[in-house]
Amino acid sequence: MKLAFTLPRSAGMYMLLLVSTLLLWEHVASKPSGLVSIEALYNRVVEHSHTSYVLAADIYREFDLNFFKRSWFTDRTLSLCHTASIYTPETRQEVHDTKTEDLLKAIVNITHSWEEPLKHLLSAVPTLPGASDNMLKSANAVKEKNHILLEGIEAILNKTQVEVEDDTYPDWSGLSDLQSSDEETRLFEFFNLCRCLRRDTHKVDTFLKVLRCRVVYNNECMYYQ
């Protein structure tokens, strides 16, 4: 079986997709976990992760278009993403060779690590001069979907009896810069958050598509689209 994934092309489509996936997840979550198939669980989390990545990319695109300054390349140093300490496979072959339980652990760690930063990202959007309503809606949607995605992953872990240790998740240290009285400092930290959010939502989306392909479809699908 060959699976294909397409990107919605407008903000309106993003919101429609968000609402539809929320309703679908509510339908799945309303059933006792023992009655929900692993296929249904993976389909739901992939829908959420894909929408999250699309929304994160949209936030990054708007910021890059309206606020990014090329002088930052020479005047400032990009910091590592706060999730950089979480081990994740980088190449296609490494992802393919990574055990299912290890990919699930990486997904849980990354998703947990964004719970707090996403709250502050949402609060920071209104401080951007001229930020669109769509950016605010997208930031709120990503925050909500990140939490829902965690619930879905936990359901998969319970279903497959994979145990994940209660790790200490990496802290994000950029709050003071995001709330700085200096506009350049605030904008640069917002850029770092957007950049890392796009990176991590893409990772989570890719890993979940790989896992769905592996677990549900016995690797007979195109999971990198």
N, C-alpha and C positions, 0 to 999 in steps of 0.2 A: 504494500500500500504506500503511495506517495502522498505526503501531506504538504500543503503549501500555506504560507502565511502572508497576508497582505496588510499594508499600513493604511489606516484611515487618512483622508486627505484634508480634513478641515477640523476646526475647533468643535463645530457642531457634531461631527462624527465622533470625535473623542468623547464628548459628553454622552452621546447615545450609547457608545460602546461601554463606557463606564457604568451607566445605569443598567444595561442589559447584563453585564457580568456580575454586578452586585445582586441582581434578582436571581440569576442562575446559582450563585453561591449560597444565597439564602435558601433556595430550594434544596440544595445538597445538604447544607448545615442543619436543616430542619429534620433530617432523617437520622435515626440512630447510626453511629459510626459503623456498626457491623453490617448494616444494610446497604451502605454506599460502596460501589465497586472502586477498585484502585484506578480503573480507567476514568471514571467520573471525577475522582479527586484530582488526578493529573490534568485532565482537561480544564477543570476550573482554575487550578493554580497557574497553568500556562496562559489562560486568558487574562488573568490578573497581572501576571508578570509582564506579558507583552504590552498590555495597555499602560502599565507603569513606565516601561521603557519609552514608549511613544510620547507620553506626557513629559517625562524628564528631558527627552531630546527637544521637545517643543519649548520648554522653559529655557534650556541652554541656547537654543537658536534665537529666541527673542532677546535674551541678554546679550549675546554676541553681536546681534545686529544693532542694538540701541545703546549699549552701555560699555562694551569692551573697549579698552584703550591699548593700542599697540605699544605704547611706551612702557607698559607693564613688563614686556619681555626684557627690557634693559634695566628698568628701575627696581623691579621686584623679583623675588625668587618664588616660584611655585612650590608650595608645600606638598608633602606626600598626603594622599587621602588618609583619613583617620582609620580606614579599614585595611591599610596596606599591610598590617601585621598578620592579617588572616591569610593563611596559605590557600591559594587557589591555583589550579592548573592554568597555564597561559596559552599553550598551543592546542590546536585541534587534536593532535595525537595524545597530548597529555590529558585532555578532557576525556577522550575515549578510553584511556588506560586507567582512569581514576575509578575506584570502587563506588558503587551506588551510595553506600552509607557515608563515604567521605564527601561526596558532592552534596548530599543532604545536609551534612554538618556545616559545610562552607556556606550554603544558602541560609541556614538558620543564623549563623554568626553574622553574616553580612546584613541580613534583614533586621535582626535585633539591634545592630549597631547604628541603624538609621532612625530608630524610633524617636530619639531625642532631637537630633539635628533637624529632622523634618518639621518638628513643631516650630523651631526657631526660623527655619527657612520660610515657612508660611507667614510668620509674624513680620519678617523682614520685607516681604514683597511690597506692602503698601508704602514703605519708605523709599522705594525707588521712584525717582521723578519720571512720571509718564508711563509707568508700568501698566500694561493692559489688564482688563478684567479677566481675560483668558489666562494670563499668567497666574493670577491669584486662584482662579478655579482649578487650574492644572496642579498648582502646588498643594492645594487642599485635597485634590483627588489622589495624588501620589501618597500623601500622608495617610489617608484613609485606607488606600489599597495596600500599603505596606503592612498595616496592622492585620487586615483581612488575610493577606498572603501568609503571614505568620500562623494564623489559625489553620489555614489549609495545609501548610507544611507539617504542623503538629498532628493533624489528622492522618496524613500519610505516614508519619513516623509511628503513630499508634497502630495503624493498619498493618504496617510491615514489621512491627516490633523492633525497630531500630532505635537504640538508645543513644541520646546525645547528652553529654555531660553539661552540667550547668556552668558553663565557662564564664569568666569575667570578660565581658565584651569590651572592645577598645573604646576609649572615650574620645569624643570630639572636643578639641581645645580652642575652637575658633569663635566662641560666643562673644568674648570681649571685643574682638575685631569687628564682628558683625554688628555690634551695638556701639561702635566707636563714634565719637563726635566728628571725626575726620571722614569726610565723604569718600575720599580715595581709598582709605582703609576698609570702609564698609563695602564698597563696590568690589574691591579685590577679593575680600573674603566671600562675598556672595558668588563671585565667579568661581572660586575654588569649590564651593559647595555644589554649584550647578555642574561643574566639570566632573566631580567625583560621583555625584548622583547619577549622571548619565552613564558613567563607566560602570558603576555597581549594578544599576538596574539592567544594563545590558548583560553583565555577567550572570546575574540570577536568571534572567530570561533564557539565556543560552543553556545554562546548566539544566534548567527544568525541561527545556525542549529535548535535550539529550537524554535525560532520564525518562521522559515519557516515551521517546522513541525506543529506548532500551527495554524498559519494563513492560510497556503496554503493547508495542508493535514489533518487538523482537528485532529492533534495529532496521526495520524495513520502512524507512521514511527519510525525508529530507529535513533534518532538524536544525540546519544552520541558515534557514531562510527567515 
